Each structure stands twice: as structure tokens, then as C-alpha cells.
Amino acid sequence: MPARVLQRLTGLPEHPGTQPLPVNWAMHFGQAALLGVFPSIMAQSGLRGPVASAKFTVVRLTNDQILENATGVAAPPATWPRAELVVDVLLKAVYGFVTGAVADALAVRNGPGPGERHAARRHGSVPTPGRFPGRTATAGDPGRQRMSTPAIEPTTAAQATSAQAPAAWRRSRAIRSSA
């Protein structure tokens, strides 16, 4: 199917039956190269870990479906046989998580990304990706700081923000809202 998509996108003649392997590989490797930039950008920005890889997997699946459906090569996934759908999603998930892990490993060498640096400056933010507020480090997670957030039960989102924000941030917010 990837070969047929590339043939339709480029105007190459289509071959009935078995598709030419070089065209098939060109589409596979071309998509991998073009979309492989996304996890790198995400990791360099500070979007790392399994949640970021899951988000990239959705991008990969969506790209495939847009190309296949826009060119008329395939039907929407909801109409596919379940076994074929499971294999397609599983293979793209493996690609998404492996690519994400490689991008994360390369980005760690450059230190925290802008998003992580911003989170570290904000009181109550959790600078480590993939963690939920209030969760603490475990024995199997050496070298991590304890991640706990103060228990606050505000009645509105504005109260939650002002209860956790530094004084200077609250003052600047008050000035902006009064203008």
C-alpha cells in the first residue's frame, strides 16, 4: 500500500497486484525520515518520555491515514479487519516509542529543554516528564528528586493559580487583569 500512495502522490504509473519493493521502501523510509524530525523537536523542547512518545505515535498514525485516504488507496481504519488494524497500530507504536527513546537519549545530552526549565522555575510544577503531581520517586527510580505537590483544595482555578504562584507572578497577573 505505501508504494501505491507514493505512485499516486508523484504521478508515477501504478502497477496492479504486487507493488514494486523499491517504491514501497522509498515511501516507508521517506515517511520515517520526514516524521522522525518530530520526536527530535519534541525532545529538544523538553517533551520527553512515554507520554511524548504516545503523542508522536498518534501523529504517525494520523499521517498514514491522511495520505492513504486522501489518495484513495485505503478505506478508513474503522472498516479494516481487526487483525490488520491491530498489526498496523502495533507496528506504528513500536516505531513511535523507539524513535522517541532515541530522541530522548540524544536530547538528554543537551540538558533540560525550554519547557523543563520553565517548569523548574514555577512553584508546584513538576520538571520531570511523565510524572503526575503528588507522585514520589520510587526505589527503582534512583537519582530522582522527590516529586510531591502541596495539597491545595481551592474552589476555583484562579485560587489554585494564585495559591501556588510566586508573589512577583501574582503581582504581574493582577496588573494585567486590571488593565
Protein Blocks (a to p, Z undefined) as FASTA:
>chain_A
ZZmmmmmmnopacdehjadfklmmmmmmmmmmmmmmmmmmmmmnopgcjklmmmmmmmmm
mmmmmmmmmnomaccfklpcfklmmmmmmmmmmmmmmmmmmmmmmmmmnopafklmmmmm
pghiafbghiaehiacdfklghiacddddddddfbfklmmmmmpcfklmmmmmmmmmZZ
